[in-house]
Amino acid sequence: MSLPAGGSTAMQRVYIITGLSGSGKTTVIQAFEDAAFYCVDNMPLELLPKFLDLPLKESPDIKGLAFVADMRSNDFISQYPTGICSIEALGITPEIIFLEAAVDTLLNRYSQTRRQHPVSDGKSLLESIKIEKQMMAPIKQTAQHVIDTTRMNVHELKSKVLTLINDGDTAISLTKINVLSFGFKYGIPNDADLVVDMRFLANPYFIPELKNQDGESRAVRDFVLSNPETQVFLDKYIGLLDYLIPLYKRENKAYLTFAVGCTGGRHRSVAVARRIYEHLNQKGLNPGLIHRDIDRDVKET
């Protein structure tokens, strides 16, 4: 990611993510990236003040800055106090997040990844973990946030970090929701999470005055949505979505696509997808609406 030019970091939040090797720092930096932070992994602390002194532009697209700094840098421990003081001299008070986990958990994670421990130096993995834990103890004392990831999976850890970033507001979610209409004869969308079939409804295609219109037209929408079967379906299906969406968001699903299909993707699916979109938009979920095949029948005839 290239740096934006101009401006200052004075109003931006700065996080330093550190802690024990294997404790989940990669997962945490990914959560910050998802939250629109500018992120750098394995940042040497001696370079961090110079980086922060760059004329970074304050952009609404960048929520803040997050850096991973740890024992992968040989002089991390010795440079830490000086590095933090240098950052504070710039008028920036970084928030330190320290990650840790039980020794048995770290052993298990390293056995799965088969990566070298950064302080191995010919020692056994168990010895390396214990040495690092001892060396990092003073760093842990400086942290505003200490997170024990022993019993966390990646989804729980990301959720914890997002809650931290958003000052404890668990209602904020980064899930991007899309409602997508499509035609079954052109294939089911590969990115669909839930697929629902509208081919049980009366088809406007067989109504001469509606055949050449699409589901975004008033006439077709009225025809489809006034059908009592459509109304019963929407009541039940929208209720299902209202139940499921918070559960998907709890799992920090980045993208959530609800696909609505009919034969050609021009009439029934379009009208129903629009109605679902309107409901989700009214709930403040800011969904996207995509009509994949709305003109496909026309273009291919």
N, C-alpha and C positions, 0 to 999 in steps of 0.2 A: 504494500500500500504506500503510495507516494504521500509526502507531507504537503498539506496546504500551505500557501504562502501568506505572510502578513498576520498581524494580530498578536495576541498574548494568551498565555495559559492561565492568567491570574484568576479567571472566573471558572476555570474547568476543574473538575475533580480528578485527583491523581491517586491511584492505588498502586502499592507495591505488593506483589504476591510472592510469598516465600514459604519456606517450610521444608519438611523432610522429603527426600526423594521417594517417589512412589505414592505420595499422599494425595494426589489429584490435581496438581497445578495446571496440567494441560486441560483438564475439564473446566477448571475455573476460568482460565483465559479464554476458552471458547464461549463461556457464558458472557463474559465481558464483551467479546466481539459481537455476539448476538444482541447485546444491549446497546450497540452503536458506539462502543468505546474504541479509540485508537490503541492497539495492543502491540507490544513487542515482547517476545519470549527471549529468555537468556540475556538480559540486558546487564552488562557490566556496570556496577554502581558508580565507578569513577567517570563513566561517560554520561550517566543520567543527568547530572546538572547541566552539562553542555547541551544535551538533547532538549531539556526543558527550557533552555534559554533561547532556543531557536524561535524565530517569529512565526509561531503557529497561528493560523487563522482561526478565530472563533467562529465556528460554523454550527448551525442547528443540526447538521448531520452527524456531528461528533459530540457525544455526551460527556466525554472525559478521556482520560489516559490511564492505561493499566500496563504494568510491567512485571514480568517474572524475573526475579533475581535470586540466585541460589548457589549451591555448592559446585555447580558446573564451572563457575569462575573460580580459579584457584585462590584468588586473594579476596574472596567474598567476605569472609569473617573479618579480616583486618581492615577492609575498605568500608565496611558497613557504617560505623559511627561517623566517619568523615563524609561519606556519601550522603547520609541523612541530613547532617548539618549543612552541607552545601546546598541541598534542595531547599531547606528551610530558609537559607540566606536569600533565596530568590523570592521569598514571600509566599512560598507554597508549603502547606502542611499536608504531607502525604498520609493516606490511611494505609496501615500495614495489615495485611491478611496473612496469618500464619497457619499453614495446614500441617496436621500431624495425623498419625494413625498408630495403632498398636503394632508392636514388633512382628507378631505372628501374621498380621494382615499385610505388612510391608513385604515380609518374606514370601508370602503367597503371590502377591502381585508381581514381584520380580521373577518368581519362578515361571509365571505365565508369560511375561513379556520377553524373558531371556536377555534383558539389557544389562550392561555393566553398571554397577553402582559408581557414582562419581568420586567416592573416597575409598575405592577398593584397595588400590596400591598393593596388590598381592595378598590382601587379607580375605578371609571368608566373607560371604554375604552377611551373615549374622553379625560378625565383628564390625563390618563397615556400617551397618545400620545403627548399631549401638554407639559407635564413635561419632557418627553424624548427629545423632540425637543429643549427645553430650555437648558437641561443639555448637549446636544451634540453640541451646538452652538460653543463652543471653539474648539472642535475637527474638526468641519467643516472648521475652519479658517486655519488649518494646512494642508489641503488636496491639492494635486496638481490637482486632478480631482474631480469635483463635478458633479454628474449626477442626474438630476431630472427625475424620472421614471413615473411621473403622467400620461402622455399620451402615454407611451410605452407599447407594448405587449412584451412577452418574446422573440420573434424573433427579434424585434427591439433593445431590450436591449442587447441581445447576439451580434448582429451585431455591436452595438456601442462599446462594450468591445473588440471585436476582432479587430476592427479598431484601438482602443487605443493600444492594445498589439502590433499590427503590424505597429506602428508609422504612422498611418493615411493611410496605403495602403489598400484601399478598394478592390483591385483586388485579394488579398490573400483570399483563401477560404479553409475551412477544409472539404468540401464535398468529400466523397470517392465515385467515380463512378465505377460501374462494368457493363460490357457487358456480358450477359449470354445467351448461346444457350440452347435450350431444345426441347424435343419432346412432342407434345400435348397428345399423348397416354399415357404418364407417368404423366400427370398433369401439370397445370400452376404453376410456382414457387410462393411460398407464399410471397417472399420478393420483387416481381417485382413491380416497379413503373409504367413502361410503357411496354405493351406487344404488339408485332407486329407479324403477321402471314405470313409466307413465303410459305404457301401451294398453293398459286396462281401460283408459278413458276413451270416450267418443272422439274420433279423429276429425279435426277441422279440414283436413285434406280432401275429404269427400263432400264438403259443402262448397258448391261452385263459387259462391261469393267470398269464401274464405281461403280457398285453395292457394291463391297467389299472394296472400298476405302472410306475415309471420307472427310469432307469438308476442312480439313487442307492439303489435297494432292493437288499438282499443277493441276492435271487433273480435279478434281471435282471443284476446285475454278475457273478454266478457263471456265468450262462448265456453272457454275452458274452465274459468274460475267460478262461473255460476252453476256448473254441474254439481249437484248434491254429493256425488261420489268424490269429486275433487275437494269439496269442503271438508268432508269427513277425513279424507286422506291427509290434507294439510293440517288439520287439527291434531291428528295423531303423530304425524311425522315431525312437525315443528316442535311438539312436546318432547319427542325423542331427542331432537337436536339440542333443545334447551337443557335436557338432562346430561347429554353426552359431552357437550362442549367444555363445561368446567372440568370434567374428568380428563379430557385430552389436554387441556391447558395445565392441569396439575402435573401431568407427565412431561410438560415443557416440549410438546410437539411443535416443531418450527412451522410446519405447513399442514393445513387441514383442508382437504378438498371434498366437497359434497357434489357428486355428479348426478344429474337428473337426465334420464334418457327417454327418448321415444324412437319411432322408426327412423325418421330422417333428421331429427334434431332441429326442426324448423318451427313447429307449432306448439304441441303440448308441453314438451320439456322446457321450451323457452318461457312460456307463460308461467309455469310452476316455479322454475328457477328464479324468475323475477320476483315472484311473491315471497319465496324463501329469503332471497337477498334483502328485500324490503324489511322483513321481520328482523333479520339479524342486524341490519343497519339501524333500525329503531332502538335496538338494545345497546347501541354504541360499540359494536364489534368491528366496525369498519371493514366489512368483507369486500372482496372483489367479485365481479360478475363477468363471466366469460361465456359467450355463445359460440361454441366451437364450430358447429356445422350449420348455422342459421341460413347461410346463403349457398351452401354446397349443392343442394339440389338444383338451384337456379343456374349456378355457374357451369354445372356439368350436363345441362340439357341444351 
